[in-house]
Amino acid sequence: MKSRISHGPLHSDAIDHTKRSLLKALPAFALAPTVFAQGSNSPIQVRKLHSFGLRVSDVDRSLKFYQDIFGCSIQSRQGDTVCLQIGDGPRFFSLSPMRSGEQPGFSHVGLSVEDFDLNAVSDQLAAFGIEPTNRAGPRQASLDVALRSWVSTRGEDRGGASSGTQELFFADIEGLIYQLSPEDHCGGSGATGSLCQAVEPAPDSGLFRTIDLNHFTNFLANNGRANQFYTRIFGKSYQAYQGPTSPIVGVGDGKQFLMYVGGSQEGAPTNPGRVDHVSLSITDFDVADILAKLTGYGLSARADGETDPLQHWVSMRMPNRGGIEGGTPEVYFSDPDGIRIQVQDDSYCGGGGYLGDDCSAPV
């Protein structure tokens, strides 16, 4: 399949265009409930949380760490990027080396789309104010590409097809980057990256077995604007609340979700949004056992609230944030670059109950 969108380096004319687009888009975002309720825009049929990318300082070191922790097989390779299988796949996360000017952290969130067609989905994005560009986007969140979509083409040197593997990305109003893909996308070759025929098993089973992606928590200057936008662009509803002003956007199977937290800054954003952490669901969730295994591996307990690399901690989500009396335990650790990862029981949906599995009565 050939896309109508080409790609290339980002130039200053695109940046100026973005600034103008942001200012023009703000009235529409402010009136989002009215604008999007008119029914002229067809929501994108997002199926599941599918993938994510990490920018790391040492790919080999991070590869060993994540294989030791999760026993992830290498599902595909994209040049110097390694894609690690989540559960039985094809869902995955990638480890890529940082480039000049980048910081360790998340590059993008990947979502699978039912009956994915690149051009049709690009048109749907445009209907929601996200315009296609023939310039390639950045590798991390940036206001320079806010409200733009683009196609990245991977050749054989990056694990793609000889004719080019095309992947669709977009950035929201705060520059947070998403990839939209077919449900069988595995980070491999073929027209849409769905061919992964040379999976490399992990050296051992790891400390925990991943089942699936569970959620992403994203920090934005105006989280209310993001919640309004994403419930409409993806046709989703709130799955639960973690506090009166903290809804979570349900995705897929009633467990996965997107969470947007932050402030209520009006006007054009001045800084890009960021992914704070990803949560993975695991089997045999037991807080004491998880902490013991992480400690045995060499991680230390976080003491002062500041996160350094290779630490673990537990946050008790109390009733004021949708948890139970005494707290719903949420377990986190940081990788060699200090990137935050959360692990929860496979039943976790962001709601009440000890396991956070009660999402029966969202407000």
C-alpha positions in Angstrom: 0.0 0.0 0.0 1.4 3.4 -0.9 0.6 6.4 1.2 -0.3 9.8 -0.2 2.0 11.3 2.4 5.8 11.6 1.9 8.4 12.5 4.5 11.5 14.5 5.1 13.3 16.7 7.6 11.3 19.3 9.6 12.0 22.9 8.6 11.2 26.3 10.1 8.3 26.8 7.8 6.6 23.8 9.4 7.3 25.2 12.8 5.8 28.5 12.0 2.8 26.7 10.5 2.4 24.8 13.7 2.3 27.9 15.9 -0.3 29.4 13.7 -2.3 26.1 13.7 -2.2 26.0 17.5 -3.7 29.4 17.8 -6.3 28.7 15.2 -7.2 25.3 16.8 -7.7 26.6 20.4 -11.3 27.9 19.8 -12.3 24.5 18.4 -10.7 22.7 21.4 -12.5 25.1 23.8 -15.8 24.3 22.1 -14.9 20.6 21.7 -18.1 19.1 23.2 -20.2 21.1 20.7 -18.0 20.7 17.7 -17.4 17.0 18.0 -21.1 16.3 19.0 -22.2 17.4 15.5 -21.4 13.9 14.2 -19.6 14.9 11.1 -16.3 13.3 12.2 -16.1 9.5 12.3 -14.1 8.3 15.4 -11.0 6.2 14.7 -11.7 2.6 15.7 -8.9 2.1 18.2 -8.8 -1.5 19.4 -6.0 -1.7 22.0 -2.9 -0.2 23.4 -0.4 -1.8 21.2 3.2 -0.6 21.6 5.5 2.1 22.9 9.0 3.4 22.2 11.8 4.2 24.7 14.8 6.3 24.0 17.7 4.9 26.1 21.4 5.8 26.6 22.6 2.3 26.1 20.5 -0.2 24.1 22.5 -3.2 25.1 22.3 -2.4 28.8 18.5 -1.7 28.6 18.0 -4.9 26.5 19.6 -7.0 29.2 17.6 -5.2 31.9 14.2 -5.7 30.3 15.0 -9.3 29.3 16.1 -10.1 32.9 13.0 -8.5 34.4 10.3 -9.6 31.9 11.9 -12.4 29.8 11.0 -10.6 26.6 11.8 -12.1 23.3 13.2 -9.9 20.6 10.3 -9.7 18.1 12.0 -7.6 15.5 15.0 -5.4 14.8 14.9 -1.9 13.1 18.6 -1.1 12.5 19.9 -0.1 15.9 16.4 -0.3 17.4 15.3 -3.5 19.2 11.6 -4.4 19.5 10.7 -6.6 22.6 7.6 -8.8 22.7 4.9 -8.1 25.3 3.1 -11.3 26.3 2.7 -13.5 23.2 2.9 -10.5 20.9 2.4 -8.9 18.5 2.3 -6.1 21.0 5.8 -4.8 21.8 8.0 -2.0 23.0 11.1 -0.7 21.3 14.5 0.4 22.6 16.3 3.0 20.5 19.5 4.9 21.1 19.2 8.6 22.1 20.2 11.0 19.5 21.7 14.5 20.0 19.4 16.7 22.0 17.3 13.9 23.3 16.6 12.7 26.9 15.9 9.2 28.1 12.2 8.6 28.0 9.2 7.7 25.9 9.2 8.5 22.2 5.5 7.6 21.4 2.4 5.6 22.4 1.2 3.0 19.9 -2.5 2.2 19.3 -3.9 -0.5 17.1 -6.8 0.3 14.7 -9.5 -2.0 13.4 -9.3 -2.6 9.7 -6.4 -0.2 9.5 -6.0 1.8 6.2 -3.3 4.4 6.3 -4.9 6.9 4.0 -8.4 6.5 5.5 -7.0 7.0 9.1 -5.0 10.0 7.9 -8.2 11.5 6.6 -10.0 10.9 9.9 -7.2 12.6 11.7 -7.5 15.6 9.4 -11.3 15.8 10.2 -10.3 16.3 13.8 -7.9 19.1 13.0 -4.7 17.0 12.7 -3.3 17.9 9.3 -1.0 15.7 7.3 2.5 17.0 6.6 5.2 15.8 4.2 7.8 16.5 6.9 9.0 13.8 9.2 8.2 14.2 12.9 10.7 14.3 15.8 11.6 11.2 17.8 10.2 12.7 21.1 7.3 14.9 22.0 7.6 18.4 20.5 5.3 21.4 19.9 7.0 21.8 16.5 4.6 19.1 15.1 1.6 19.7 17.3 -1.7 18.8 15.4 0.3 17.2 12.5 0.4 13.7 11.2 3.2 12.1 9.2 4.4 8.8 7.7 7.8 7.2 8.5 9.1 4.8 5.9 11.5 2.1 7.0 13.7 0.4 4.4 15.5 -2.9 4.7 18.4 -1.2 6.6 15.8 -0.6 9.4 14.0 -3.9 9.3 11.4 -2.8 6.7 10.4 -4.0 3.3 12.5 -3.4 0.2 9.7 -1.2 -1.1 9.4 0.6 2.3 7.4 -0.2 5.4 5.1 2.8 6.2 4.1 3.8 9.7 1.6 6.5 10.6 2.2 8.9 13.5 0.5 12.0 14.8 1.0 14.6 17.5 -1.7 16.1 19.6 -2.1 19.8 20.5 0.7 19.4 23.2 3.0 17.6 20.9 2.5 14.1 22.5 3.2 11.6 19.8 1.1 8.5 18.9 1.5 5.8 16.3 -1.6 4.2 14.8 -1.1 0.7 13.3 -2.9 -2.5 12.2 -3.7 -5.0 15.0 -1.0 -7.4 13.7 1.7 -4.8 13.5 4.9 -6.3 15.1 7.6 -3.7 14.3 8.8 -5.9 11.4 8.7 -5.8 7.6 5.9 -5.9 5.1 3.8 -3.0 3.9 2.6 -2.1 7.4 5.2 -3.8 9.6 3.3 -7.0 10.3 5.9 -9.6 9.3 8.1 -10.8 12.1 9.5 -14.2 11.2 12.7 -14.4 13.1 11.8 -14.0 16.8 14.8 -14.3 19.1 13.9 -16.0 22.4 15.1 -14.4 25.7 18.0 -16.0 27.5 15.6 -17.0 30.4 12.1 -16.5 31.6 12.7 -13.3 33.6 11.4 -12.3 37.0 7.8 -11.6 35.8 5.7 -12.7 32.9 4.0 -9.8 31.0 0.5 -10.4 29.8 -0.4 -7.1 28.1 -0.1 -3.4 28.1 -2.4 -1.9 30.8 -2.2 1.9 30.6 -0.2 5.1 30.0 -0.3 8.1 32.3 0.5 11.3 30.5 1.2 14.7 31.9 -0.2 17.7 30.0 -0.7 21.4 30.7 -4.4 21.0 30.1 -5.6 17.5 30.9 -9.3 18.4 30.5 -8.8 19.4 26.9 -7.0 16.1 26.3 -9.7 14.0 27.9 -12.4 15.8 25.8 -10.4 15.3 22.6 -9.4 11.7 23.0 -12.9 10.5 24.0 -14.1 12.0 20.7 -11.4 11.2 18.3 -11.4 7.5 19.4 -15.1 7.3 20.3 -14.2 6.2 23.9 -15.8 6.8 27.3 -14.5 7.1 30.8 -13.8 3.8 32.4 -13.2 5.0 36.0 -12.3 8.0 38.0 -9.1 8.4 40.1 -10.4 11.4 41.9 -13.2 13.9 41.0 -11.2 15.5 38.2 -9.2 12.5 37.1 -11.1 10.3 34.6 -9.5 7.6 32.7 -10.2 6.9 29.0 -11.1 3.2 28.5 -9.5 1.5 25.6 -10.2 -2.0 24.2 -11.0 -4.8 26.6 -12.3 -2.9 29.7 -8.9 -3.0 31.4 -6.6 -0.9 29.2 -6.8 2.9 29.5 -5.2 6.3 28.8 -4.9 8.7 31.6 -4.3 12.4 31.3 -3.2 14.4 34.3 -1.8 17.9 34.8 -3.2 21.3 35.0 -5.8 23.6 33.3 -3.5 26.0 31.5 -5.5 28.0 29.0 -4.3 29.1 25.6 -1.6 27.7 23.4 0.7 25.2 25.2 4.2 26.4 26.0 5.8 23.0 26.7 5.2 19.6 25.1 3.3 16.9 27.0 5.1 13.8 28.3 4.4 10.2 29.0 5.1 9.8 32.8 5.0 6.0 32.9 3.6 2.9 31.2 1.9 0.0 33.2 2.2 -3.6 32.2 0.0 -6.4 33.4 1.7 -9.4 34.9 0.7 -12.8 36.4 0.8 -13.7 40.1 0.6 -10.1 41.3 1.9 -10.0 44.9 3.4 -6.8 46.2 5.8 -8.3 48.7 7.0 -10.9 46.2 7.5 -8.3 43.4 9.5 -6.0 45.7 11.6 -8.9 46.9 12.4 -10.0 43.4 13.3 -6.5 42.3 15.5 -6.0 45.4 17.2 -9.4 44.8 18.0 -8.2 41.2 19.7 -5.1 42.6 17.1 -2.4 42.7 16.8 -0.3 45.9 13.8 1.1 47.6 13.0 4.8 46.8 13.3 6.8 50.0 12.6 10.5 49.4 10.1 10.7 46.5 12.8 11.5 43.9 13.2 8.8 41.4 16.7 7.7 40.5 17.6 4.8 38.2 17.1 1.2 39.4 14.6 1.9 42.3 11.3 0.5 43.3 8.4 1.9 45.3 4.7 1.4 46.0 2.0 4.1 45.8 -1.2 3.4 47.8 -4.2 4.9 45.9 -6.6 6.0 48.6 -10.4 6.5 48.4 -10.0 10.1 47.3 -8.3 8.7 44.2 -10.7 5.9 43.6 -8.9 3.3 45.7 -10.0 1.4 48.8 -9.7 2.1 52.5 -6.1 1.4 53.3 -5.1 1.9 49.7 -5.0 0.1 46.4 -1.3 -0.8 45.9 0.4 0.3 42.7 3.9 -1.0 42.1 6.6 0.9 40.2 10.3 0.6 39.3 12.8 2.6 37.3 15.1 1.3 34.6 18.8 2.1 34.1 17.9 5.5 32.7 15.3 6.3 35.4 12.3 5.6 33.1 9.3 4.7 35.1 7.5 1.3 34.7 4.4 0.2 36.6 3.3 -3.4 37.0 -0.2 -4.5 38.1 -2.4 -7.6 38.2 -3.9 -8.7 34.9 -7.4 -7.7 36.2 -6.4 -4.1 37.0 -8.6 -1.5 35.3 -7.7 1.6 37.2 -10.7 1.3 39.5 -11.4 0.3 43.1 -10.8 -2.9 45.0 -7.4 -4.2 46.3 -6.3 -5.2 42.8 -7.8 -2.0 41.2 -10.2 -4.3 39.2 -13.5 -2.7 40.1 -14.6 -0.4 37.3 -18.3 -1.3 37.6 -19.6 2.2 38.5 -17.7 5.1 36.8 -19.2 8.5 37.7 
